[in-house]
Amino acid sequence: MDVVSIQHEYGIWGGDDGAYVLDFVGALRVPAVTTLHTVLQDPTAGQREVLSELIARSHATVVMSRSAATRLETAYGVEPWRLDVVPHGVLDLPLVDPESVKASLGVEGKDVILSFGLLGPGKGYENALEALPAVVAAHPTACYVIVGATHPDLLRTEGEAYRQRLVAQVERHGMADHVRFVDRFVGRVELTRWLEAADVFVTPYPNLDQIVSGTLSYAMGAGRAIVSTPYTYAAELLADGRGRLVRPGSVEDLAGSLIELLGDRDLRAEMGRRAYAHSRGMVWSAVGADYRRVLARVAAQPARPQPGGSLAAIGV
């Protein structure tokens, strides 16, 4: 073994603020490359200390957006030379007309709005459902499809109570014929079909601190028109006409953008083409090549950073 790749998210490592990752990297006798899935703008003191020390002990640190790198440089004091930006990987899909896929999923004749991912209150689906009556009034064939199982942590604490609240919201607005829950984990093939069948993809996330979204990346890779709140990752990736950003929490803005896009096939197609072109550097083969370059460079380095040796330089 020449190099170890560490995936860092606070919730997947034990100890206070995931501190056990430091025990792991400290026991290594080969260099480590760490990929950060979360970089908080306002971390607790413990979260900041763990992340800063992990970066100091890693030979290279990978982030998935330029905004994440900038945040580490400005808010954490990390030197730019420690950081590599490698985008979130996406499937290498052909750019297809949604109408060619809808019949296979039972949504032929529908204007399909899609969200997918593990279900939980952090996704902002409530706002999308609040916007739906206005969208349906303008486009009576609109159908909002939410694909994904309930987050396992949420299942452990409250079962399917959150999903049931969403269903109750749908019924309260009389939207049962316009919402479809695919309430299970779907594999790559079925997920691809849903992405290709979507006319518009929506990520109404309320957490504007989010620096990466696999769902948004995948929608770009499928060349879909996208409507999103301006969380950090979306603001970066959907710039220059690659998507539509709406005010967080604004049901009216969300409804207005969905109505406009569903009513303008050419606008959807142009937005999707821009997203698709941008995502060509994000397909897994390109991401793999980027990681190979990072790993090869690190493997050629003569010595690992000494624990604590450069912590002062990054503000710990």
PAMI-774059 format. One line per field, with one value per residue (C-alpha): residue in one letter; x negated, y, z. Coordinates in Angstrom, 2 decimals. Layout:
<kenus>
aa: [a	...]
u: [X	...]
v: [Y	...]
w: [Z	...]
</kenus>
This chain:
<kenus>
aa: [m	d	v	v	s	i	q	h	e	y	g	i	w	g	g	d	d	g	a	y	v	l	d	f	v	g	a	l	r	v	p	a	v	t	t	l	h	t	v	l	q	d	p	t	a	g	q	r	e	v	l	s	e	l	i	a	r	s	h	a	t	v	v	m	s	r	s	a	a	t	r	l	e	t	a	y	g	v	e	p	w	r	l	d	v	v	p	h	g	v	l	d	l	p	l	v	d	p	e	s	v	k	a	s	l	g	v	e	g	k	d	v	i	l	s	f	g	l	l	g	p	g	k	g	y	e	n	a	l	e	a	l	p	a	v	v	a	a	h	p	t	a	c	y	v	i	v	g	a	t	h	p	d	l	l	r	t	e	g	e	a	y	r	q	r	l	v	a	q	v	e	r	h	g	m	a	d	h	v	r	f	v	d	r	f	v	g	r	v	e	l	t	r	w	l	e	a	a	d	v	f	v	t	p	y	p	n	l	d	q	i	v	s	g	t	l	s	y	a	m	g	a	g	r	a	i	v	s	t	p	y	t	y	a	a	e	l	l	a	d	g	r	g	r	l	v	r	p	g	s	v	e	d	l	a	g	s	l	i	e	l	l	g	d	r	d	l	r	a	e	m	g	r	r	a	y	a	h	s	r	g	m	v	w	s	a	v	g	a	d	y	r	r	v	l	a	r	v	a	a	q	p	a	r	p	q	p	g	g	s	l	a	a	i	g	v]
u: [0.00	-1.47	1.23	4.40	7.50	9.56	13.15	14.05	17.53	18.11	20.83	18.86	15.92	16.34	15.25	16.03	16.56	15.21	11.82	11.07	10.03	6.92	6.06	6.41	4.24	1.71	1.26	0.53	-2.94	-2.08	-0.88	2.80	4.96	8.11	11.30	13.56	17.31	18.20	16.48	18.55	18.53	19.06	17.71	17.58	14.16	13.94	14.97	12.42	9.65	10.35	10.53	7.47	5.36	6.55	5.48	2.12	1.50	2.56	0.17	2.96	6.54	9.19	12.31	15.03	15.55	13.57	15.85	14.84	11.16	11.75	13.58	10.68	8.21	10.17	12.09	9.60	6.31	5.27	2.45	3.59	0.76	2.35	5.55	6.61	10.01	11.44	15.13	17.85	18.09	21.10	22.28	21.27	24.77	25.96	28.01	31.52	35.01	37.10	40.05	38.09	37.86	41.11	43.27	40.93	41.54	45.27	45.10	45.81	47.71	46.46	44.31	41.87	40.24	37.69	35.85	33.90	31.81	32.23	35.44	35.17	36.19	32.96	33.97	36.63	39.23	41.94	41.33	41.46	44.78	46.10	45.19	46.84	50.50	49.47	47.36	50.25	52.62	50.34	49.35	52.07	49.89	47.11	45.95	43.43	41.46	39.45	37.11	35.38	35.65	35.94	32.56	31.57	30.79	34.29	35.81	34.14	35.49	38.98	39.65	41.58	43.18	41.47	42.60	46.09	46.03	45.14	47.95	50.37	49.18	49.82	53.31	54.08	53.36	55.26	52.10	52.22	52.54	49.50	46.95	45.25	43.04	40.59	39.91	36.99	33.36	33.00	30.01	27.91	29.98	33.33	31.86	30.48	33.91	35.52	32.86	33.35	37.15	37.07	38.04	36.81	34.70	35.09	32.90	34.78	32.27	32.57	28.96	27.00	23.74	23.71	20.51	21.30	24.40	24.21	27.82	27.17	24.02	25.92	28.67	26.07	24.49	27.87	28.24	31.38	32.72	32.23	33.93	32.20	31.78	28.39	26.51	22.76	22.30	25.32	24.30	20.95	22.08	25.20	23.53	23.44	26.90	26.37	29.42	31.88	31.33	34.27	34.47	34.30	37.70	39.54	42.41	43.37	39.91	39.74	43.19	42.41	39.21	40.85	43.79	41.47	39.26	42.09	43.61	40.49	39.01	36.22	35.14	35.05	33.01	30.50	30.06	29.64	27.03	24.97	25.13	24.24	21.24	19.92	20.31	18.04	15.10	17.03	17.60	16.04	13.28	12.09	12.41	10.47	7.69	7.55	7.29	4.56	2.51	2.97	2.18	-0.88	-2.24	-1.73	-3.24	-6.40	-6.81	-9.64	-8.09	-4.72	-3.84	-4.67	-1.61	-1.13	-4.10	-2.17	0.92	-0.20	-0.33	3.33	4.58	5.13]
v: [0.00	3.35	5.87	5.78	7.68	9.02	10.20	12.72	13.55	14.38	11.78	8.75	8.83	8.16	10.29	13.92	15.70	12.61	12.88	9.15	9.93	11.51	8.24	6.46	8.81	8.96	5.17	5.18	4.49	5.63	9.06	9.98	11.90	13.20	14.12	16.53	16.16	18.96	22.27	24.29	28.07	28.37	25.20	24.59	24.82	21.02	20.66	23.27	21.59	18.13	19.35	21.56	18.80	16.29	18.63	19.18	15.42	14.69	14.90	16.34	17.42	17.17	19.32	19.11	22.78	25.97	27.55	24.85	25.57	29.30	28.71	26.65	29.34	32.29	30.86	28.20	29.72	26.68	27.30	26.88	24.45	21.89	21.75	20.03	20.64	17.47	17.68	15.35	12.49	11.96	9.22	9.60	9.76	10.67	13.83	12.58	14.01	13.32	12.29	9.25	7.88	8.83	5.95	3.38	4.95	5.49	9.28	9.73	12.93	14.49	17.54	15.87	17.76	15.58	15.49	12.50	11.50	10.22	11.72	14.11	17.58	19.16	18.81	21.54	19.36	21.10	24.31	22.49	20.91	24.32	25.68	22.81	24.04	27.20	25.13	22.74	25.64	26.82	23.34	20.79	17.82	18.70	15.78	16.11	12.90	12.43	9.45	7.97	6.06	7.84	8.61	5.68	7.98	9.46	5.99	5.00	8.01	8.51	5.86	7.18	10.07	12.69	11.06	10.81	14.55	15.18	12.89	14.76	18.04	16.68	15.57	18.87	20.72	18.23	17.31	13.52	13.09	15.30	13.83	10.46	9.10	6.39	5.50	3.13	3.07	2.88	1.47	3.20	2.08	3.19	6.44	7.18	6.69	9.09	11.71	11.38	11.55	14.82	18.07	20.07	19.01	20.86	21.09	23.42	22.93	25.39	24.92	27.54	26.29	23.11	22.82	19.70	17.92	14.62	14.98	18.34	16.99	14.01	16.25	18.35	15.19	14.25	17.69	18.65	22.16	22.85	25.11	25.48	27.58	29.37	27.11	27.42	24.50	25.39	29.04	27.94	25.17	26.85	30.15	31.46	30.23	26.60	26.71	28.94	30.13	31.19	32.86	30.35	29.77	31.69	29.52	32.22	32.34	28.57	28.31	31.10	29.48	26.07	27.57	29.46	26.48	24.02	26.48	27.03	23.92	25.87	27.52	24.15	22.64	25.49	25.45	21.68	21.86	24.35	22.17	19.10	20.78	21.93	18.44	16.78	17.48	15.76	12.34	9.53	8.85	12.46	12.46	9.19	10.69	13.70	11.42	9.36	12.51	13.53	10.04	9.67	13.02	12.13	8.66	10.28	12.54	11.45	11.92	12.38	15.59	15.40	15.44	18.93	20.26	22.73	23.29	26.78	27.71	26.93	28.68	25.88]
w: [0.00	-1.06	-0.09	2.03	0.92	3.83	3.36	6.05	7.29	10.93	11.29	10.10	12.54	16.25	19.18	19.94	16.61	14.84	16.57	16.12	12.55	14.05	15.82	12.50	10.50	13.33	13.16	9.42	8.10	4.60	3.46	3.56	1.09	2.77	0.92	2.81	2.35	4.78	5.48	7.92	7.73	11.50	13.14	16.85	18.44	18.47	14.83	13.79	15.77	14.35	10.76	11.03	12.58	10.01	7.21	8.92	9.15	5.56	2.63	0.49	1.09	-1.61	-1.74	-4.36	-5.16	-5.48	-2.85	-0.35	-1.00	-0.59	2.70	4.04	3.02	4.44	7.41	8.53	7.40	5.36	2.92	-0.73	-1.49	0.82	-1.24	-4.46	-6.05	-7.58	-8.50	-7.30	-9.80	-12.05	-14.35	-17.99	-19.45	-22.94	-23.27	-24.01	-24.45	-21.31	-23.48	-24.67	-21.12	-19.37	-20.61	-19.06	-15.65	-15.98	-16.24	-19.95	-20.65	-17.39	-16.78	-14.40	-11.53	-9.73	-6.41	-5.10	-2.13	1.41	2.76	5.70	6.87	5.69	2.03	1.95	0.26	2.27	0.31	-3.00	-2.01	-0.94	-4.38	-6.22	-6.26	-8.13	-10.54	-11.20	-11.77	-14.58	-15.79	-14.97	-16.02	-13.55	-11.39	-8.56	-8.06	-4.85	-5.11	-2.10	1.15	4.48	6.01	8.27	11.23	10.95	10.69	13.95	15.84	14.42	11.78	8.77	10.64	8.44	5.21	6.63	7.33	3.70	2.54	4.81	3.29	-0.21	0.74	2.47	-0.76	-2.91	-4.78	-4.44	-8.22	-8.78	-6.34	-6.51	-3.73	-4.78	-1.16	-1.47	-2.40	-6.17	-8.02	-10.62	-13.62	-12.20	-10.88	-14.33	-15.87	-13.39	-14.07	-17.80	-17.45	-15.50	-17.18	-14.18	-11.22	-7.92	-4.80	-2.41	0.40	3.32	4.51	2.58	4.12	2.01	-0.01	-2.02	-3.32	-5.13	-6.25	-7.88	-9.53	-10.95	-12.32	-14.11	-15.49	-16.99	-18.57	-16.67	-16.13	-12.42	-9.88	-6.53	-3.45	-3.49	-1.09	-1.54	-3.93	-6.07	-6.34	-7.76	-10.09	-11.46	-12.33	-15.92	-16.86	-15.82	-13.55	-11.76	-8.18	-6.01	-2.62	0.23	1.77	-0.96	-2.16	-4.66	-6.27	-6.45	-8.02	-10.48	-11.72	-12.08	-13.97	-16.31	-17.07	-17.58	-20.01	-22.09	-23.66	-25.39	-22.13	-20.37	-23.17	-23.24	-19.47	-19.54	-22.31	-20.31	-17.21	-19.26	-20.90	-17.53	-16.09	-18.67	-16.38	-13.57	-15.16	-13.16	-15.68	-15.42	-11.62	-11.47	-13.55	-11.22	-8.19	-9.86	-10.32	-6.68	-5.37	-7.60	-6.46	-2.80	-3.21	-4.58	-1.54	0.76	4.20	5.89	7.79	11.49	13.76	15.14	13.21	11.10	13.23	14.19	10.54	10.12	13.18	15.72]
</kenus>
